[in-house]
Amino acid sequence: MRELLRSSTAARAKWVPVAGTALVLLVLVRLFVFGIYEVDSRSMAPTLRGGFEGSESVLVRYGRGDIERFDLVVLRRPGVKAPRVKRVVGLPGESVELVLGDVEGQERPDRGERLPLSAPRPPLVEVFSDVRDEVGEWFQMGGTEVNPWQEREEGWHLAAEDVPSGAAAGTMFFAKRLTAGHISGDPEAGPGGVSAADCVLGCEVRLGEVPAELHFILREQGDTFRAELDPGVGGECSARILQRWRGGDELVLAESALSLSKEGWTTIRFGNVDDQLFLELTPKGSETERLASGSVVNHLDPSDRMAAGETYGHRIGLGGAAGSADFQSIRVWRDFHYTDRGTHGKGEPVRLGPSELFVLGDNSPESRDGRDWGPITMGDVLGRPTHVVLPLS
């Protein structure tokens, strides 16, 4: 028995230094390599959710590394105890100005430039998904006398053989306001506040026996943008993107022939991001084809007397005429929209020094950020969030 006790004591003694070393290494890693921080505000929703039950905690890798535009950073502010997570929108040596919700002058100090469509961007914010939300509650369908829409197991069927080309009866319109704080599935992010500037519509379409002429509508400020798809033969369609403003002529911004499946489903996205229009078609099993406009000039709505860039009426529409089609997987997104608050970057550009950054929160109406503080320095950056670690779901 004594031998067993001596053996057990010796074994424990051997493990004490190992456990101690592991504990020291863990502490060192926690102090100098990684940390865990709780997101305690809603300023970065929906990227990171905080400030209510189910708040997320993120794993942070200390150190700055090579910071690129739209990277997330964890930073400390003077006099603020808890670190903050923000998104970098302006890099050293650049200028930044917020104009009607968008960021201008990013790529070089010249004023008035916006990122091209090809530039990397953070993900769009989902506002509506027919997987989560009821289409009938969010969209107004058909005209006052005729409603050619029917709900089916696969989605929505449009029987618009008797609807003449261009008629509104073959369109379902998004009936909610699209705002800078609107987030799908978040009951605390309702349709109040200022209008979001940019939005994107997505869906899947399958043409009927008599293929409908398809159209998709986006409205921003005083402009109506429309994408038209006129099915042809052999799987091709004539595609156009048009712009009309109140009191002006309709302009053709872009046109081309694109592929549209004659029998299966085609994924379609029509969007307006940073005043650039794009139409994407992806027939099932095929590559994506894109039609895009250059930069367009927005016209203020005549009712917008404060020149705030407000959009009135239905923002989004989809449908067709002179035929039939089926629609499913209907989704609506918005781009980040930076509301008019604070004093920095409003009215004139902020010029960033050689070691300065400009940061903003994704949930702009509820974020205190560079608009309030001005630029931050590289020394304010603690590290980079890499993963959400809590809650485990």
WOFENBEL-V150698 format. One record per residue. N is the residue number from 0. OMEGA is omega in radians with two decimals (NA if undefined). Layout:
((N	OMEGA) (N	OMEGA))
//
This chain:
((0	3.13) (1	3.13) (2	3.13) (3	3.13) (4	3.12) (5	3.14) (6	3.14) (7	3.12) (8	3.13) (9	3.13) (10	3.12) (11	-3.13) (12	3.13) (13	-3.07) (14	-3.11) (15	3.12) (16	-3.14) (17	3.13) (18	3.12) (19	3.11) (20	3.12) (21	3.13) (22	3.11) (23	3.11) (24	3.12) (25	3.12) (26	3.14) (27	3.09) (28	-3.14) (29	-3.09) (30	-2.94) (31	-3.06) (32	-3.08) (33	3.03) (34	3.10) (35	-3.12) (36	3.09) (37	3.07) (38	-2.99) (39	3.08) (40	3.14) (41	-2.98) (42	-3.11) (43	3.09) (44	0.04) (45	-3.13) (46	3.05) (47	-3.06) (48	3.14) (49	3.06) (50	3.08) (51	-3.10) (52	-3.10) (53	3.10) (54	-3.08) (55	3.00) (56	-3.05) (57	3.01) (58	-3.06) (59	3.02) (60	-3.09) (61	-3.14) (62	-3.06) (63	-3.03) (64	3.10) (65	-3.10) (66	3.10) (67	3.14) (68	3.12) (69	2.99) (70	3.00) (71	3.10) (72	3.01) (73	-3.04) (74	3.03) (75	3.07) (76	3.11) (77	3.11) (78	3.13) (79	-3.03) (80	-3.04) (81	3.04) (82	3.14) (83	3.03) (84	3.10) (85	3.13) (86	-3.13) (87	3.08) (88	3.11) (89	-3.06) (90	-3.12) (91	3.10) (92	-3.10) (93	2.98) (94	-3.12) (95	3.03) (96	3.11) (97	-3.09) (98	3.10) (99	3.03) (100	-3.12) (101	3.09) (102	3.13) (103	3.02) (104	-3.03) (105	-2.92) (106	3.08) (107	-3.02) (108	3.12) (109	-3.10) (110	2.96) (111	3.12) (112	3.05) (113	-3.10) (114	3.05) (115	-3.13) (116	-3.10) (117	-3.09) (118	3.07) (119	-3.13) (120	3.01) (121	-3.13) (122	3.03) (123	3.13) (124	3.14) (125	3.11) (126	-3.12) (127	3.01) (128	-3.12) (129	3.01) (130	-3.09) (131	-2.97) (132	3.12) (133	-3.13) (134	-3.10) (135	3.12) (136	-3.05) (137	-3.08) (138	3.01) (139	-2.96) (140	3.01) (141	3.13) (142	-3.10) (143	-3.10) (144	-3.06) (145	3.02) (146	-3.07) (147	-3.09) (148	3.09) (149	3.10) (150	3.12) (151	-3.09) (152	-3.10) (153	-3.10) (154	-3.09) (155	-3.13) (156	3.09) (157	3.08) (158	-3.00) (159	-3.14) (160	-3.11) (161	3.12) (162	-3.12) (163	-3.13) (164	3.09) (165	-3.12) (166	-3.11) (167	-3.08) (168	-3.12) (169	-3.06) (170	2.90) (171	-3.06) (172	3.06) (173	-2.95) (174	3.14) (175	3.01) (176	3.13) (177	-2.97) (178	-3.09) (179	-3.13) (180	-3.05) (181	-3.11) (182	-3.11) (183	3.06) (184	-3.14) (185	-3.07) (186	-3.14) (187	-3.12) (188	-3.07) (189	-3.06) (190	3.09) (191	3.09) (192	-3.05) (193	3.12) (194	2.99) (195	-3.06) (196	-2.95) (197	3.12) (198	-3.11) (199	3.10) (200	3.09) (201	3.08) (202	2.97) (203	-3.06) (204	3.01) (205	-3.10) (206	3.10) (207	-3.13) (208	2.93) (209	-2.99) (210	3.14) (211	2.91) (212	-3.02) (213	3.03) (214	-3.13) (215	-2.97) (216	2.98) (217	3.08) (218	3.06) (219	-3.08) (220	-3.10) (221	-3.06) (222	2.98) (223	3.09) (224	-3.09) (225	3.01) (226	-3.14) (227	3.07) (228	3.13) (229	-3.06) (230	3.08) (231	3.13) (232	3.06) (233	3.07) (234	3.09) (235	3.05) (236	3.06) (237	-3.07) (238	3.09) (239	2.97) (240	-3.05) (241	3.11) (242	3.04) (243	3.02) (244	-3.05) (245	3.14) (246	-3.12) (247	3.09) (248	3.06) (249	-3.12) (250	3.00) (251	-3.10) (252	-3.13) (253	3.07) (254	-3.11) (255	3.00) (256	3.12) (257	-3.12) (258	3.12) (259	-3.07) (260	-3.13) (261	-3.08) (262	-3.09) (263	-3.10) (264	3.04) (265	3.06) (266	-3.08) (267	3.00) (268	3.08) (269	-3.01) (270	3.04) (271	-3.11) (272	-3.13) (273	3.10) (274	3.03) (275	-3.09) (276	3.05) (277	3.07) (278	-3.11) (279	3.08) (280	3.11) (281	3.05) (282	-3.09) (283	3.14) (284	-3.11) (285	3.13) (286	3.11) (287	3.04) (288	-3.06) (289	2.97) (290	-3.06) (291	3.04) (292	2.92) (293	3.11) (294	3.13) (295	3.11) (296	3.10) (297	3.08) (298	3.13) (299	3.06) (300	3.13) (301	3.12) (302	-3.10) (303	-3.03) (304	3.13) (305	-3.14) (306	-3.11) (307	-3.12) (308	-3.11) (309	3.08) (310	-3.10) (311	3.10) (312	-3.10) (313	-3.09) (314	-2.92) (315	3.04) (316	3.05) (317	3.14) (318	-3.09) (319	-3.11) (320	3.01) (321	3.12) (322	-3.11) (323	3.12) (324	3.06) (325	-3.13) (326	3.05) (327	3.14) (328	-3.13) (329	-3.13) (330	3.08) (331	3.07) (332	2.95) (333	3.02) (334	3.02) (335	3.12) (336	-3.06) (337	-3.02) (338	-3.02) (339	3.10) (340	3.13) (341	-3.09) (342	-3.04) (343	3.14) (344	-3.12) (345	3.13) (346	3.07) (347	-3.07) (348	2.94) (349	3.12) (350	-3.09) (351	3.10) (352	-3.06) (353	3.11) (354	-3.08) (355	3.08) (356	3.00) (357	-3.03) (358	3.12) (359	3.05) (360	-3.12) (361	3.12) (362	-2.90) (363	-3.12) (364	-3.07) (365	-3.06) (366	2.88) (367	-2.97) (368	-3.08) (369	3.08) (370	3.13) (371	-3.01) (372	-2.90) (373	-3.11) (374	2.96) (375	3.10) (376	3.07) (377	-3.14) (378	3.10) (379	-3.05) (380	3.08) (381	-3.07) (382	-3.05) (383	3.05) (384	-3.08) (385	-3.10) (386	2.90) (387	-3.07) (388	3.09) (389	-0.07) (390	-3.05) (391	-3.14) (392	NA))
//
